[in-house]
Amino acid sequence: MQKNITSRYSTLKISVLFILASFFIFAIKVRAQGEELPGKTINALTGLPVPFVSIGIKNKAIGTVSDSLGHYILSYRQDEISKTDSLIFSAIGFRTVKMDLKQFLNGNKTIILKELQQQLKTVKIKAEPRKMKSYGRWSASLVFFPAMYKTIPKFSDEKGREQASILKIDPDVYLRKLNFGINRRHFKRIKLRLNVYGIKNGIPDHSLLDKDVVFDVSGSSEQGMPKVQTIDLRPYQIEIKGRKEIAVSLSILELQSLPGDTSRQTFFIPSFPTTLRSSLYRMKSEASWQKVSSSHLLIGIEVSTMKAKKVVEEEQKEENQDEITKVDPEISRALYGNNNGKRIKVADGEIYYETYG
């Protein structure tokens, strides 16, 4: 009888341990599973949807963007967040909404945004002559693929991903055109947002725009080097005064893949390889900016400007669209326009180039 009691006790002990282990494994799986919280962004005054609101957890690569009807789905894993995290909803022309994540999780997922009261201003182009200038660079015969972009999860939400380039400018400029290089072969259609930031401690700080600049770019199956896309900025009447440098950025709002494409290629604005420049990148609207070394982002602006003082000759040379950069002799012969592209491994990524013959 003593043996039966001992045997039953041992069996019960094993069963309890098995149940506890199963519960522990289940708890880990639940914590690692993804959560999806749907919601909507609404204009407090009109009750209408607020489209393309940037949504992000402060200092984390977690977030999304509401669609054209104000709908959003915030995806995250429980092991990535803390209930003391700050969740931020921001849109140009509206007051930023900030709340603890705990408050959001326990509350209404419909977010009400209040419009900022802004004085209507008209940019007047004076009759006196204004000089036409360009800042940045938007075409190249060599394209750099930074290695850090390969760390982007293929099944992450592209919405909110942002790239920026810091440009030195004259003190009084009126923005006329945005130009940027783009590889169209990995998507059917993409919706992008232009933003212009002030600079603080070498990184983008706050937006200088009072109008949302959103536009679509159509893709294709065309191979080859990135093509230049031009956006007319004159309807937005953007004038920037009193600044020596700005950050010009593009962020993804929506991306529609090509039919049947299962490769999940990561989209990004291409760069030109140069040790003289760095570009900036962040996964989501509230994530920290990361510096991408040896990367001259193919983005720039055309402006009209009133010259307040003589520009330093070296600055003119640095920002000249026709800047010549010395490269390795083996790839300096690369010419634009041929589809027989090749890649060269370098320390911080890959260089793509094309040659004739």
Rosetta blueprint (number, residue, H / E / L):
1 M L
2 Q H
3 K H
4 N H
5 I H
6 T H
7 S H
8 R H
9 Y H
10 S H
11 T H
12 L H
13 K H
14 I H
15 S H
16 V H
17 L H
18 F H
19 I H
20 L H
21 A H
22 S H
23 F H
24 F H
25 I H
26 F H
27 A H
28 I H
29 K H
30 V H
31 R H
32 A H
33 Q L
34 G E
35 E E
36 E E
37 L E
38 P E
39 G E
40 K E
41 T E
42 I E
43 N E
44 A L
45 L L
46 T L
47 G L
48 L L
49 P E
50 V L
51 P L
52 F L
53 V L
54 S E
55 I E
56 G E
57 I E
58 K L
59 N L
60 K L
61 A L
62 I L
63 G E
64 T E
65 V E
66 S L
67 D L
68 S L
69 L L
70 G L
71 H E
72 Y E
73 I E
74 L E
75 S E
76 Y E
77 R E
78 Q H
79 D H
80 E H
81 I L
82 S L
83 K L
84 T L
85 D L
86 S E
87 L E
88 I E
89 F E
90 S E
91 A L
92 I L
93 G L
94 F E
95 R L
96 T L
97 V E
98 K E
99 M E
100 D E
101 L H
102 K H
103 Q H
104 F H
105 L H
106 N H
107 G L
108 N L
109 K L
110 T E
111 I E
112 I E
113 L E
114 K L
115 E E
116 L L
117 Q L
118 Q L
119 Q L
120 L L
121 K L
122 T L
123 V L
124 K L
125 I L
126 K L
127 A L
128 E L
129 P L
130 R L
131 K E
132 M E
133 K E
134 S E
135 Y E
136 G E
137 R E
138 W L
139 S L
140 A L
141 S L
142 L E
143 V E
144 F E
145 F E
146 P E
147 A H
148 M H
149 Y H
150 K H
151 T H
152 I L
153 P L
154 K L
155 F L
156 S L
157 D L
158 E L
159 K L
160 G L
161 R L
162 E E
163 Q E
164 A E
165 S E
166 I E
167 L E
168 K E
169 I L
170 D L
171 P L
172 D E
173 V E
174 Y E
175 L E
176 R E
177 K E
178 L E
179 N E
180 F E
181 G E
182 I E
183 N L
184 R L
185 R L
186 H L
187 F L
188 K L
189 R E
190 I E
191 K E
192 L E
193 R E
194 L E
195 N E
196 V E
197 Y E
198 G E
199 I E
200 K E
201 N L
202 G L
203 I E
204 P E
205 D E
206 H E
207 S E
208 L L
209 L L
210 D L
211 K L
212 D L
213 V E
214 V E
215 F E
216 D E
217 V E
218 S E
219 G L
220 S L
221 S L
222 E L
223 Q L
224 G L
225 M L
226 P L
227 K E
228 V E
229 Q E
230 T E
231 I E
232 D E
233 L L
234 R H
235 P H
236 Y H
237 Q L
238 I L
239 E E
240 I E
241 K E
242 G L
243 R L
244 K L
245 E E
246 I E
247 A E
248 V E
249 S E
250 L E
251 S E
252 I E
253 L E
254 E E
255 L E
256 Q E
257 S L
258 L L
259 P L
260 G L
261 D L
262 T L
263 S L
264 R L
265 Q L
266 T L
267 F L
268 F L
269 I L
270 P L
271 S E
272 F E
273 P E
274 T L
275 T L
276 L L
277 R L
278 S L
279 S E
280 L E
281 Y E
282 R E
283 M L
284 K L
285 S L
286 E L
287 A L
288 S L
289 W L
290 Q E
291 K E
292 V E
293 S L
294 S L
295 S E
296 H E
297 L E
298 L L
299 I E
300 G E
301 I E
302 E E
303 V E
304 S E
305 T E
306 M L
307 K L
308 A L
309 K L
310 K L
311 V L
312 V L
313 E H
314 E H
315 E H
316 Q H
317 K H
318 E H
319 E H
320 N L
321 Q L
322 D L
323 E L
324 I L
325 T L
326 K L
327 V L
328 D L
329 P L
330 E L
331 I L
332 S L
333 R L
334 A L
335 L L
336 Y L
337 G L
338 N L
339 N L
340 N L
341 G E
342 K E
343 R E
344 I E
345 K E
346 V E
347 A L
348 D L
349 G E
350 E E
351 I E
352 Y E
353 Y E
354 E E
355 T L
356 Y L
357 G L
